[in-house]
Amino acid sequence: MVSLLRLYHLCGIFVMILSGASSTDFISHNMREDLRKMKEYFKTNEKSLFHNPIFLRSLNNLENFKDGEQGVIIGEVLEVYVDILSRMMNSTTDPDMKVSISHTRSRLETLMKNHFPNTGTLKAHLQELWAIAPDNLVVQRKAIQELLTVFNRASLLGSKLQACKELSRRKRQTRTSRI
């Protein structure tokens, strides 16, 4: 019982430490300086830029998704940023700005590689599915031919996910009843 109380105490301390850390704690001084230079160079303080955010809209709704789904969304956001920064670097002639953009892009690529490595594979699979032409007669015939297998696998996965959800619900209920 005493060790359980110590565990709760340590978890409480850990949560307090994590809640005190903000996302800005991950941004180095050099990155802040590069971002400051980029904001100044690209004149990002115009009033028109403060309405209708592009990426923050996606990030504000992340809590509606599971952890894995959040990782895919963040990974895609980072990939779009890398693409944007690459295009900005190619369009600028200022050598100092090219260095700042390059450093920032490199940091984003490292973050993607270290924390969101599998989003590219998932994206490729999704793009293949989106490229299927549902009006094509050959596609329709193949779809009918494969439907039984697809339906069976989807049902099996759905049952597995439902069982996992039920198991974690039971574990939560057991934990809350013990406390």
C-alpha positions, 0 to 999 in steps of 0.5 A: 500500500505504501509503495502504491502511494509512493507511485501515485506521488511520483506520478503526480510530480511527473504530471506537474513537471510535464504540465509546467513545460510548454511547447516553447521549451523545445525550441532552441535559441538558434531556432527562435533567432532563425524564426525571428529573421524569417518573420521579419524578412517575410513580413508576417506581422500584417493584420491580414495574416492573423485571420483564418489560420492554416495549420492551427485549425488542424492542431486545435482539433487534435484531441478528437483523434487517437494518439496514432491518428494525431501522429499522422496529422502532425507528421503531415503538417510537418511535411507540408511545412518542409515543402513550404520552406523548400519553396521559400528557400528556392524563391529567395535570393538572400543568402542569410535567409537561405541559411535560416530557412535551411536550418529550420527545415532541417530541424523539422526533418529531424523532428519528423524522422525521430518522432513521426517516421511512418506517416509517409507509408500511410500517406502513400497507401491512402493516395493509392486508395484515393486514386482508384477510379470508382467509375471504371468498369474493371475497377468495379468488377475487381471490387466485387471480386475482392469484396468478401475478403475485404469485408471479412478483414474489416470485420475482424479488425473492427472486432479487435478494435472494439475488444481493445476499447472494451478492455481499456474501458474495463481497466479504467473502471477497475482502477477508479473503483480501487481508488 
